Amino acid sequence: MSDLKNIVIIGGNNAGHGLAKKLVQEAKIPADYRILLIDPAQFAYWPIASLRASVVPGWEKKVYKELKQEGIFAPGQKHVLVKAKVEQVMDGKVVLDQEFEGKKEVEYESLVFATGASQPFPMRPKQEWSIPEVEAQLVQTQQDIAAAERVVIIGGGPTGIEMAGEISAAHPGKKITLVHRQPRLLDDRFPIKLSNQLEALLKKAGVELVLGDEHIQEPDLVTGKQNGTRTVRTKKGKELPADYVFIAIGNRPNTQLLAAADPAALAKDGTINVNEYLQVESSLFPRHNVFAAGDCANSPGWRSYISVEADVATIARNIPAQLSGAPLKKHAPGPRAMVVPTGPAAGAGFAGMGPLGDTALPQFVVPMLKGKDLFVGKFMERFHT
Ligand SMILES: Cc1cc2nc3c(=O)[nH]c(=O)nc-3n(C[C@H](O)[C@H](O)[C@H](O)COP(=O)(O)OP(=O)(O)OC[C@H]3O[C@@H](n4cnc5c(N)ncnc54)[C@H](O)[C@@H]3O)c2cc1C
């Protein structure tokens, strides 16, 4: 039992872990406070490189880092990584699935939801997996994809496009078909030029595109090696043979904790409603001492690491400000930008240039910016205290 007051962060992956580090390194946390970073996962995971790790041998070792106290907080620090799952959230306390310092209830002065999103593997691993299990699953996926003759990818958002690019780069000549509901790759939130560039790159790599059509969901149609060759049917009557299917749709925010306590606090898409200071908008928290960051939050911008970094910067300022009675700062969203590699050596992207609008990036910079190392260096670097 500690006399310190708690800043509780639920979720220790990109948003939660990033916030804990920023609070420790840059923010002034009052002396009688500590951070409790709570996550049951054995490792942090880097979704950005997860597709290459499913295709290219060796990359399975680049997407995780063991989640351990000394990788986050320097020796002797009062802050604690708590390996537990939060099961309930109330005003002033959370309830864990196991005891911490002799009880399941943990009191907080500030709370942050950083619970992210759930997606099918390989974009997100199962929370209960060990490091050997995630490596084994990635290696199995590499082998299944290498052995497949016909791959069908469902969904032409950034994930589906990147996966088509990764497979065609690693296995030239493999038959790949991508089915996308929209008449263009991506959708109308993105510049048309980006969709057109990516379409040209995938076609050049031999990927067949079925646009403006949609697969018919059957109960056994899931990502992975199929039982022999199956047929993926589309609403417009196409029949696509596949011995490997990759489903690149279905990103759901992990907000069940708040949904159970106050469903009105969630936006239509299931993310947590936040105000201009990134405080959670809920009658459950009358002291406004609860924040949300990253993929679980309805902060401005796409659900991306760019938004994670912007959210973390705001909350790392506002928690110490609130604790010391200083005014909070309004959130400044991250830059509007998107870079979509189609394998290590190609891709397209754009950056918002304010009043000049969205500007296409020269395609040769895409491998240098992202495609070559998928920011793995940045991910690994963060686990040094
Ligand atoms: C293929 C792919 C490519 C991408 N490329 C880019 C890119 O180029 N640029 C970019 O900016 N973004 C990109 N992204 C998006 C980026 O990866 C995510 O936005 C970011 O990882 C979200 O981080 P997060 O911490 O919010 O969520 P998550 O990574 O989902 O972490 C949530 C954590 O919360 C924990 N948790 C959940 N519930 C509980 C609970 N009840 N108790 C305790 N812990 C809990 C989980 O165990 C998990 O560790 C990409 C994503 C994918 C899938």
The ligand as an SDF file (V2000), in Angstrom:
LIG
                    3D

 53 58  0  0  0  0  0  0  0  0999 V2000
   -1.2290   -2.0790  -40.8050 C   0  0  0  0  0  0  0  0  0  0  0  0
   -1.2250   -0.7770  -40.0710 C   0  0  0  0  0  0  0  0  0  0  0  0
   -0.4370    0.2630  -40.5230 C   0  0  0  0  0  0  0  0  0  0  0  0
   -0.4550    1.4950  -39.8620 C   0  0  0  0  0  0  0  0  0  0  0  0
    0.3090    2.5120  -40.3440 N   0  0  0  0  0  0  0  0  0  0  0  0
    0.3100    3.7010  -39.7220 C   0  0  0  0  0  0  0  0  0  0  0  0
    1.1170    4.7830  -40.2000 C   0  0  0  0  0  0  0  0  0  0  0  0
    1.8400    4.6500  -41.1720 O   0  0  0  0  0  0  0  0  0  0  0  0
    1.0930    5.9600  -39.5450 N   0  0  0  0  0  0  0  0  0  0  0  0
    0.3010    6.1460  -38.4430 C   0  0  0  0  0  0  0  0  0  0  0  0
    0.3060    7.2460  -37.9100 O   0  0  0  0  0  0  0  0  0  0  0  0
   -0.4780    5.1460  -37.9430 N   0  0  0  0  0  0  0  0  0  0  0  0
   -0.4920    3.9320  -38.5550 C   0  0  0  0  0  0  0  0  0  0  0  0
   -1.2580    2.9030  -38.0530 N   0  0  0  0  0  0  0  0  0  0  0  0
   -2.1090    3.1490  -36.8670 C   0  0  0  0  0  0  0  0  0  0  0  0
   -1.3530    3.0040  -35.5170 C   0  0  0  0  0  0  0  0  0  0  0  0
   -0.6610    1.7760  -35.4890 O   0  0  0  0  0  0  0  0  0  0  0  0
   -2.3650    3.0740  -34.3730 C   0  0  0  0  0  0  0  0  0  0  0  0
   -3.0870    4.2630  -34.4790 O   0  0  0  0  0  0  0  0  0  0  0  0
   -1.6870    3.0180  -32.9920 C   0  0  0  0  0  0  0  0  0  0  0  0
   -0.9010    1.8680  -32.8840 O   0  0  0  0  0  0  0  0  0  0  0  0
   -2.7440    3.0370  -31.8850 C   0  0  0  0  0  0  0  0  0  0  0  0
   -2.1320    2.9070  -30.6350 O   0  0  0  0  0  0  0  0  0  0  0  0
   -2.9950    2.8150  -29.2760 P   0  0  0  0  0  0  0  0  0  0  0  0
   -2.0010    2.7490  -28.1700 O   0  0  0  0  0  0  0  0  0  0  0  0
   -4.0380    3.8690  -29.2690 O   0  0  0  0  0  0  0  0  0  0  0  0
   -3.8000    1.4300  -29.3570 O   0  0  0  0  0  0  0  0  0  0  0  0
   -3.3600   -0.0950  -29.2620 P   0  0  0  0  0  0  0  0  0  0  0  0
   -2.0760   -0.2980  -29.9630 O   0  0  0  0  0  0  0  0  0  0  0  0
   -4.5310   -0.8860  -29.6990 O   0  0  0  0  0  0  0  0  0  0  0  0
   -3.0810   -0.3610  -27.6920 O   0  0  0  0  0  0  0  0  0  0  0  0
   -4.0970   -0.5080  -26.7520 C   0  0  0  0  0  0  0  0  0  0  0  0
   -3.5540   -1.2240  -25.5110 C   0  0  0  0  0  0  0  0  0  0  0  0
   -4.5830   -1.1880  -24.5210 O   0  0  0  0  0  0  0  0  0  0  0  0
   -4.5860   -2.4140  -23.8060 C   0  0  0  0  0  0  0  0  0  0  0  0
   -5.9100   -2.5940  -23.2200 N   0  0  0  0  0  0  0  0  0  0  0  0
   -7.1030   -2.6590  -23.8610 C   0  0  0  0  0  0  0  0  0  0  0  0
   -8.0950   -2.8520  -22.9600 N   0  0  0  0  0  0  0  0  0  0  0  0
   -7.5160   -2.8870  -21.7340 C   0  0  0  0  0  0  0  0  0  0  0  0
   -8.0260   -3.0580  -20.4040 C   0  0  0  0  0  0  0  0  0  0  0  0
   -9.3290   -3.2250  -20.1470 N   0  0  0  0  0  0  0  0  0  0  0  0
   -7.1500   -3.0560  -19.3570 N   0  0  0  0  0  0  0  0  0  0  0  0
   -5.8140   -2.8630  -19.5760 C   0  0  0  0  0  0  0  0  0  0  0  0
   -5.2860   -2.7080  -20.8230 N   0  0  0  0  0  0  0  0  0  0  0  0
   -6.1300   -2.7090  -21.8760 C   0  0  0  0  0  0  0  0  0  0  0  0
   -4.2420   -3.4530  -24.8880 C   0  0  0  0  0  0  0  0  0  0  0  0
   -3.7170   -4.6500  -24.2890 O   0  0  0  0  0  0  0  0  0  0  0  0
   -3.2170   -2.7010  -25.7300 C   0  0  0  0  0  0  0  0  0  0  0  0
   -1.9030   -2.9750  -25.2830 O   0  0  0  0  0  0  0  0  0  0  0  0
   -1.2680    1.6610  -38.6960 C   0  0  0  0  0  0  0  0  0  0  0  0
   -2.0400    0.5910  -38.2180 C   0  0  0  0  0  0  0  0  0  0  0  0
   -2.0250   -0.6220  -38.8960 C   0  0  0  0  0  0  0  0  0  0  0  0
   -2.8690   -1.7700  -38.3730 C   0  0  0  0  0  0  0  0  0  0  0  0
  1  2  1  0
  2  3  1  0
  2 52  2  0
  3  4  2  0
  4  5  1  0
  4 50  1  0
  5  6  2  0
  6  7  1  0
  6 13  1  0
  7  8  2  0
  7  9  1  0
  9 10  1  0
 10 11  2  0
 10 12  1  0
 12 13  2  0
 13 14  1  0
 14 15  1  0
 14 50  1  0
 15 16  1  0
 16 17  1  0
 16 18  1  0
 18 19  1  0
 18 20  1  0
 20 21  1  0
 20 22  1  0
 22 23  1  0
 23 24  1  0
 24 25  2  0
 24 26  1  0
 24 27  1  0
 27 28  1  0
 28 29  2  0
 28 30  1  0
 28 31  1  0
 31 32  1  0
 32 33  1  0
 33 34  1  0
 33 48  1  0
 34 35  1  0
 35 36  1  0
 35 46  1  0
 36 37  1  0
 36 45  1  0
 37 38  2  0
 38 39  1  0
 39 40  1  0
 39 45  2  0
 40 41  1  0
 40 42  2  0
 42 43  1  0
 43 44  2  0
 44 45  1  0
 46 47  1  0
 46 48  1  0
 48 49  1  0
 50 51  2  0
 51 52  1  0
 52 53  1  0
M  END
$$$$
